[in-house]
């Protein structure tokens, strides 16, 4: 089944404490997505869902005769693709309605209905791959050669035989598909607890204002200029999470055990191998990243020491990491200004690219502002194949928010181009390449901004923001990836996955990355609970792809920004390629080899060049 691509923002969104009380009805329609383009009403969605549920059983007519003739196989695969496309459209509508206000039980119920229907669809099609394998690759290849309609399914069919050792009998496949709704429970529990039901703490700040630290407010208040306020905010927030450590630990254990169950059921040697086999990514890419980042921690520590120097601190603490590097620079942008900046920044990719981004802003593809109950963070969803991609943002007017817009628009453009260029079975691009387009846009944005701004303090702020992106995307996400790998390895050894065990592991890894023992940055004890705040751990072995994509996009963007016309065309072809090849091959075609250290090495060199420039500015201004 075609997977939807959800790109989650890499950087902390700066949402003010006041924004948490915004009523959605007070937001002008032009800043809210128009889901009526998918279905004009919930009733229309309901009618479509009922029709789809009635169509799903038709897949059974091909059981036992799937490979009896080329036309028969084409009919079956086309029906399956049509059903998957309609399912994806219906799921997008239900899930985005639920995300715009997680307190609305009816919309969350619609999403649950789609999870159940998706499981039924998977179960009905469970016989397909076992029958293909039983027929043998030679016969299936001959059928493809005899029927032009099967050409679009060639890549899928070849992949079926690649995954043959991990495909079960039809009955076993159906059993696993039937477990689909159960498998989402850990993530569902986390989502509702964190976004709707959690009793977030309140603190009184130095100015006397009392604020509730929900996720949106925490994202802003941890960056307050007053250091005592930052410490109080972080201590209260993570302390509250720690008081629910048993619950979060139980939920995470459910996720880990789910992955372990499916890995064992499909005869994979590890949870990591099971998750990387689908997109055919060598496990060495994952471990090479973790090893490479650990090898380059001195560069990260150089940045942390630079932050300490710029903030004029005797000792840098974890609660200092989100404060502005240059306190006197407070860049604010209206949505209209953000649109102009992004459009100008992406000019190297051509007028068609710019025009489509303009449509995203002007035609209500974006749900821009935070509101009560709205899911935190940001994403782009391209699953409505015949409509257009949609974006969820929590915009508060800071430069970081403009960067987030550029980031998610990168996802949107990849979905738009892939959906436009590829038939549905090939349009869904793999997650491994999903973050390339987003971080590519961020690179274009910072390059454009630096080209416009000559003031030393502002340049320091922007260069610092770029280093923050490297910190948050390469180092922090790899830190998460190492934690995730170790967590699943613990489960593989039969060790307990409790809140206490996870907090101990998380603190150990975090202190290593931030140089706690070397006094580079003090990681206080309460940071042990930060893992329970990270939703990405419920998207198993996902986060490492932020880091690999960032390093890939850095390498690709340098050539495009230099005016290399061939590099630009290769990049646009990459955006249009969807899932027509394995992700490592897609990136090789674009011009970067992710099985080597080169992409990470180039990123670290760029990081050091930026710090060199900042040192020069500091030498003449401080």
ChimeraX attribute file (.defattr): number of C-alpha atoms within 10 A of each C-alpha:
attribute: neighborCount
match mode: 1-to-1
recipient: residues
	/A:1	16
	/A:2	18
	/A:3	14
	/A:4	21
	/A:5	20
	/A:6	20
	/A:7	25
	/A:8	24
	/A:9	25
	/A:10	26
	/A:11	21
	/A:12	20
	/A:13	26
	/A:14	23
	/A:15	25
	/A:16	18
	/A:17	19
	/A:18	11
	/A:19	17
	/A:20	20
	/A:21	12
	/A:22	14
	/A:23	12
	/A:24	17
	/A:25	8
	/A:26	8
	/A:27	15
	/A:28	9
	/A:29	12
	/A:30	15
	/A:31	17
	/A:32	20
	/A:33	21
	/A:34	17
	/A:35	18
	/A:36	12
	/A:37	14
	/A:38	18
	/A:39	16
	/A:40	11
	/A:41	13
	/A:42	15
	/A:43	10
	/A:44	13
	/A:45	20
	/A:46	15
	/A:47	12
	/A:48	17
	/A:49	20
	/A:50	11
	/A:51	11
	/A:52	19
	/A:53	17
	/A:54	10
	/A:55	13
	/A:56	21
	/A:57	13
	/A:58	14
	/A:59	20
	/A:60	14
	/A:61	10
	/A:62	18
	/A:63	15
	/A:64	11
	/A:65	12
	/A:66	22
	/A:67	22
	/A:68	13
	/A:69	13
	/A:70	21
	/A:71	18
	/A:72	16
	/A:73	23
	/A:74	22
	/A:75	16
	/A:76	22
	/A:77	22
	/A:78	17
	/A:79	16
	/A:80	21
	/A:81	18
	/A:82	15
	/A:83	20
	/A:84	22
	/A:85	20
	/A:86	18
	/A:87	24
	/A:88	21
	/A:89	22
	/A:90	23
	/A:91	25
	/A:92	24
	/A:93	23
	/A:94	23
	/A:95	19
	/A:96	23
	/A:97	20
	/A:98	22
	/A:99	20
	/A:100	22
	/A:101	19
	/A:102	22
	/A:103	18
	/A:104	14
	/A:105	11
	/A:106	13
	/A:107	21
	/A:108	21
	/A:109	14
	/A:110	22
	/A:111	22
	/A:112	18
	/A:113	16
	/A:114	21
	/A:115	20
	/A:116	17
	/A:117	20
	/A:118	24
	/A:119	20
	/A:120	21
	/A:121	25
	/A:122	22
	/A:123	22
	/A:124	22
	/A:125	25
	/A:126	25
	/A:127	23
	/A:128	23
	/A:129	21
	/A:130	19
	/A:131	17
	/A:132	19
	/A:133	19
	/A:134	11
	/A:135	14
	/A:136	12
	/A:137	16
	/A:138	8
	/A:139	16
	/A:140	21
	/A:141	15
	/A:142	11
	/A:143	20
	/A:144	20
	/A:145	14
	/A:146	14
	/A:147	15
	/A:148	13
	/A:149	17
	/A:150	21
	/A:151	14
	/A:152	19
	/A:153	20
	/A:154	16
	/A:155	16
	/A:156	16
	/A:157	19
	/A:158	13
	/A:159	15
	/A:160	20
	/A:161	18
	/A:162	15
	/A:163	14
	/A:164	13
	/A:165	11
	/A:166	16
	/A:167	18
	/A:168	19
	/A:169	15
	/A:170	18
	/A:171	13
	/A:172	17
	/A:173	22
	/A:174	20
	/A:175	14
	/A:176	20
	/A:177	20
	/A:178	20
	/A:179	15
	/A:180	18
	/A:181	17
	/A:182	13
	/A:183	19
	/A:184	16
	/A:185	15
	/A:186	19
	/A:187	19
	/A:188	16
	/A:189	14
	/A:190	22
	/A:191	17
	/A:192	15
	/A:193	14
	/A:194	22
	/A:195	21
	/A:196	18
	/A:197	13
	/A:198	15
	/A:199	14
	/A:200	16
	/A:201	16
	/A:202	14
	/A:203	16
	/A:204	13
	/A:205	17
	/A:206	12
	/A:207	8
	/A:208	8
	/A:209	8
	/A:210	12
	/A:211	18
	/A:212	19
	/A:213	24
	/A:214	20
	/A:215	22
	/A:216	27
	/A:217	20
	/A:218	24
	/A:219	22
	/A:220	20
	/A:221	26
	/A:222	26
	/A:223	22
	/A:224	19
	/A:225	15
	/A:226	15
	/A:227	15
	/A:228	13
	/A:229	20
	/A:230	24
	/A:231	19
	/A:232	17
	/A:233	27
	/A:234	23
	/A:235	18
	/A:236	19
	/A:237	26
	/A:238	21
	/A:239	19
	/A:240	18
	/A:241	25
	/A:242	22
	/A:243	12
	/A:244	16
	/A:245	21
	/A:246	14
	/A:247	18
	/A:248	25
	/A:249	21
	/A:250	15
	/A:251	22
	/A:252	25
	/A:253	21
	/A:254	19
	/A:255	22
	/A:256	24
	/A:257	17
	/A:258	17
	/A:259	20
	/A:260	22
	/A:261	14
	/A:262	17
	/A:263	19
	/A:264	14
	/A:265	15
	/A:266	17
	/A:267	15
	/A:268	17
	/A:269	12
	/A:270	15
	/A:271	24
	/A:272	20
	/A:273	17
	/A:274	21
	/A:275	19
	/A:276	18
	/A:277	15
	/A:278	14
	/A:279	17
	/A:280	17
	/A:281	19
	/A:282	14
	/A:283	15
	/A:284	11
	/A:285	19
	/A:286	23
	/A:287	15
	/A:288	16
	/A:289	24
	/A:290	23
	/A:291	13
	/A:292	15
	/A:293	23
	/A:294	17
	/A:295	10
	/A:296	15
	/A:297	17
	/A:298	14
	/A:299	16
	/A:300	23
	/A:301	17
	/A:302	14
	/A:303	21
	/A:304	20
	/A:305	18
	/A:306	17
	/A:307	20
	/A:308	20
	/A:309	15
	/A:310	16
	/A:311	17
	/A:312	10
	/A:313	12
	/A:314	8
	/A:315	14
	/A:316	21
	/A:317	19
	/A:318	18
	/A:319	23
	/A:320	26
	/A:321	17
	/A:322	17
	/A:323	19
	/A:324	19
	/A:325	24
	/A:326	17
	/A:327	13
	/A:328	10
	/A:329	14
	/A:330	12
	/A:331	12
	/A:332	15
	/A:333	16
	/A:334	13
	/A:335	19
	/A:336	9
	/A:337	13
	/A:338	20
	/A:339	20
	/A:340	12
	/A:341	18
	/A:342	26
	/A:343	19
	/A:344	15
	/A:345	21
	/A:346	23
	/A:347	15
	/A:348	18
	/A:349	18
	/A:350	11
	/A:351	12
	/A:352	10
	/A:353	16
	/A:354	19
	/A:355	11
	/A:356	17
	/A:357	22
	/A:358	15
	/A:359	11
	/A:360	21
	/A:361	19
	/A:362	13
	/A:363	14
	/A:364	19
	/A:365	24
	/A:366	24
	/A:367	23
	/A:368	22
	/A:369	21
	/A:370	26
	/A:371	21
	/A:372	18
	/A:373	21
	/A:374	24
	/A:375	25
	/A:376	23
	/A:377	24
	/A:378	25
	/A:379	25
	/A:380	28
	/A:381	22
	/A:382	30
	/A:383	28
	/A:384	23
	/A:385	24
	/A:386	15
	/A:387	14
	/A:388	19
	/A:389	24
	/A:390	26
	/A:391	25
	/A:392	30
	/A:393	25
	/A:394	24
	/A:395	24
	/A:396	22
	/A:397	19
	/A:398	18
	/A:399	19
	/A:400	22
	/A:401	25
	/A:402	23
	/A:403	29
	/A:404	28
	/A:405	29
	/A:406	29
	/A:407	30
	/A:408	31
	/A:409	30
	/A:410	26
	/A:411	31
	/A:412	29
	/A:413	26
	/A:414	29
	/A:415	32
	/A:416	23
	/A:417	20
	/A:418	26
	/A:419	28
	/A:420	16
	/A:421	16
	/A:422	17
	/A:423	16
	/A:424	20
	/A:425	23
	/A:426	20
	/A:427	26
	/A:428	26
	/A:429	28
	/A:430	22
	/A:431	21
	/A:432	22
	/A:433	27
	/A:434	24
	/A:435	29
	/A:436	29
	/A:437	29
	/A:438	31
	/A:439	32
	/A:440	26
	/A:441	27
	/A:442	29
	/A:443	24
	/A:444	24
	/A:445	22
	/A:446	18
	/A:447	16
	/A:448	18
	/A:449	18
	/A:450	15
	/A:451	10
	/A:452	10
	/A:453	12
	/A:454	11
	/A:455	9
	/A:456	14
	/A:457	19
	/A:458	18
	/A:459	21
	/A:460	24
	/A:461	21
	/A:462	23
	/A:463	22
	/A:464	21
	/A:465	19
	/A:466	20
	/A:467	19
	/A:468	20
	/A:469	22
	/A:470	23
	/A:471	19
	/A:472	18
	/A:473	25
	/A:474	28
	/A:475	23
	/A:476	23
	/A:477	23
	/A:478	27
	/A:479	24
	/A:480	23
	/A:481	25
	/A:482	23
	/A:483	21
	/A:484	25
	/A:485	18
	/A:486	16
	/A:487	21
	/A:488	24
	/A:489	17
	/A:490	16
	/A:491	16
	/A:492	16
	/A:493	8
	/A:494	9
	/A:495	12
	/A:496	15
	/A:497	20
	/A:498	18
	/A:499	25
	/A:500	16
	/A:501	15
	/A:502	26
	/A:503	21
	/A:504	14
	/A:505	17
	/A:506	24
	/A:507	20
	/A:508	15
	/A:509	16
	/A:510	21
	/A:511	22
	/A:512	15
	/A:513	21
	/A:514	24
	/A:515	18
	/A:516	18
	/A:517	11
	/A:518	11
	/A:519	14
	/A:520	20
	/A:521	23
	/A:522	18
	/A:523	23
	/A:524	14
	/A:525	14
	/A:526	18
	/A:527	21
	/A:528	25
	/A:529	26
	/A:530	18
	/A:531	26
	/A:532	24
	/A:533	15
	/A:534	12
	/A:535	14
	/A:536	16
	/A:537	20
	/A:538	19
	/A:539	10
	/A:540	19
	/A:541	22
	/A:542	18
	/A:543	25
	/A:544	26
	/A:545	24
	/A:546	29
	/A:547	30
	/A:548	25
	/A:549	26
	/A:550	27
	/A:551	28
	/A:552	29
	/A:553	27
	/A:554	23
	/A:555	21
	/A:556	22
	/A:557	24
	/A:558	15
	/A:559	16
	/A:560	20
	/A:561	19
	/A:562	11
	/A:563	12
	/A:564	13
	/A:565	14
	/A:566	12
	/A:567	19
	/A:568	21
	/A:569	14
	/A:570	17
	/A:571	23
	/A:572	19
	/A:573	17
	/A:574	24
	/A:575	26
	/A:576	22
	/A:577	22
	/A:578	30
	/A:579	24
	/A:580	23
	/A:581	17
	/A:582	19
	/A:583	21
	/A:584	21
	/A:585	16
	/A:586	22
	/A:587	23
	/A:588	14
	/A:589	15
	/A:590	22
	/A:591	17
	/A:592	20
	/A:593	16
	/A:594	23
	/A:595	17
	/A:596	13
	/A:597	14
	/A:598	15
	/A:599	21
	/A:600	24
	/A:601	16
	/A:602	15
	/A:603	19
	/A:604	20
	/A:605	12
	/A:606	16
	/A:607	19
	/A:608	17
	/A:609	12
	/A:610	18
	/A:611	20
	/A:612	12
	/A:613	14
	/A:614	19
	/A:615	14
	/A:616	11
	/A:617	15
	/A:618	15
	/A:619	9
	/A:620	8
	/A:621	9
	/A:622	6
